[in-house]
Amino acid sequence: MQTIQNATQTNERKVTSFLESLDVKTGERKVLAEFEQLIEAPNWTQDGKSLIYNSDGLLYSFDLVTGTSEAIDSGYANRCNNDHVLSPDSNQIAVSHHSKEDGQSRIYIFPFEGGHPTLITALAPSYLHGWSPDGQTLSYCAERKGQYDIYTIPTAGGVESQLTDTAGLDDGPEYSPDGRHIWFNSTRSGLMQLWRMNVDGTEQTQMSFDESNSWFPHVSPDGEAVAYLTYRKDDVAPNDHPANKNVEIRIMPIHGGEYRTLAELFGGQGTINVNSWSPDSTRLAFVSYRLD
């Protein structure tokens, strides 16, 4: 969940963005490109050749061989935030675009090669996070009647289904590769922690328990591990995931248990809002930042 950011400066300080990859076994980091503007949330394409990121309301494709970026034609959806997801075959992109009419986030789908976007969620605000492995369903966080919960909707549009109903914030819903579960993060325990449920919303189970605020669980394509972003307990409110904080990228086994810190960095909002695992489950793409 995010409000769109168009500025390249934060509190009058210039933002430099570093697009990086991370070896999940060795922890080795590699800077792929440096940008003199805010970029966010890299998705890895299914063929392993490109990363998709957002900047200033648009989406871009970054070629991992040439190191060059190219804008993706998203039609009138030119106020996209970092809640973008590729279809399982990478032929389509779903985005959260802030509609011109009221500035509220709604979910749209358009072809990967670019083209006219199709509105999926008429109700707003809706913040996209997941696409089911069978390509039939989207999962998202939405505010309805003053409460943020987890919802799903067919990719063809239609009636949304509410999966959670708690007083705190439920956010970041993402499917496991086998299509059996949806992972999400929730403040219902006091801190922001990782949770897992069946795709119909049953058996909602807490999966992380450390004294931190943990966001955006991303299951590896091989279904073995979950990567996520963690803020220090006293740095942020449990329901907030701001930019420009000292954060960690952590990994834990798919069935829960002890976590391992993969990287410590200056980032937060925009670092790994979307699933950024490489198709072979060996690397993560992410964005770190510097304020000048």
Sequence and secondary structure as in RCSB ss.txt:
>XXXX:A:sequence
MQTIQNATQTNERKVTSFLESLDVKTGERKVLAEFEQLIEAPNWTQDGKSLIYNSDGLLYSFDLVTGTSEAIDSG
YANRCNNDHVLSPDSNQIAVSHHSKEDGQSRIYIFPFEGGHPTLITALAPSYLHGWSPDGQTLSYCAERKGQYDI
YTIPTAGGVESQLTDTAGLDDGPEYSPDGRHIWFNSTRSGLMQLWRMNVDGTEQTQMSFDESNSWFPHVSPDGEA
VAYLTYRKDDVAPNDHPANKNVEIRIMPIHGGEYRTLAELFGGQGTINVNSWSPDSTRLAFVSYRLD
>XXXX:A:secstr
       SEETTEEEEEEEEEEETTT  EEEEEEESS  EEEEE TTSSEEEEEETTEEEEEETTT  EEEE  T
T   B S  EE TTSSEEEEEEE TTT  EEEEEEETT    EE   SSSEEEEEE TTSSEEEEEEEETTEEEE
EEEETT    EE    SS EEEEEE TTSSEEEEEE TTSS EEEEEETTS S EE   SSEEEEEEEE TTSSE
EEEEEEETTTS TT   SSEEEEEEEEETT    EEEEEEEE TTTSSS  B TTSSEEEEEEEEE 
